[in-house]
């Protein structure tokens, strides 16, 4: 039997809500949700019952707009907080119109964040207006599983000479190396980096050189420190291996219609290794 494989596709200007609502392909966040501490059953439920956008993401979305020049329109609400009904009414009206409502103080904060990015000697040049494309949607078919995949890089340079640098902008609470190591592992950012590299290569955007994936982390609190991070090869290899497992799991679930939870047996569960060692020394 012959299987039709869709060609890679690059889409500019696709609204973010349409991209995220696509059920014909899987994204990096979807692949990460299939693996522990998630599971296929939870992934399918969340896909079938998408949660309302979390309000704590508003600051990050606003920062993306001011840094990348791409994103939902902002609505500044001139109140010190959301306690007054007038402020809540303006907030809800903004959401209804697809805008991101921000208190005046929060708008000042994200503006300061964007200013700090522009003043950074490397990040500022990466995001120079006119030198790249923000939020470009890329689709391709993963050959081993036949799964249709999608990525949406925050920023892709338009120049074609040399090594392609795929840039991802993330706001964070702390940007020191120890905090970022933990965040990368817990949030699966090494999977994201590996998957996005695969995507731009599959779409033919990488040219003759292996593309680089660069994270631009920035703290939400003043002075809005910036930390640029490129993951090492072992991290990318592990991220790629996790993506492989997730793609195989997704393909099998789609084929069988079975989306398992954690297991169908009893788990023999020890204490965490650190707790077991500590309590053995204290009590045994």
Secondary structure, DSSP 4 states (H G I P E B T S, - for coil): -----PPPEEESS--HHHHHH--SSB-HHHHHHHSTTS-HHHHHHHHHSPPPPPGGGHHHHHHHHHHHS-SPPEEEE-SSSS-SHHHHHHHHHHHHTT-EEEEHHHHHHHHHHHHHHHHSTTHHHHT-TTSEEEEEEEEEE-TTT--EEEEEEEEEES--SS--EEEEEEEES--SHHHHHHHHHHHTHHHHHHHHHHHHHHTT-STTS--EEEEEEEESSTT--EEEE---HHHHHHHHHHHHHHHHHHHHHHHH-----S-SS----PPPHHHHHHHHHHH-
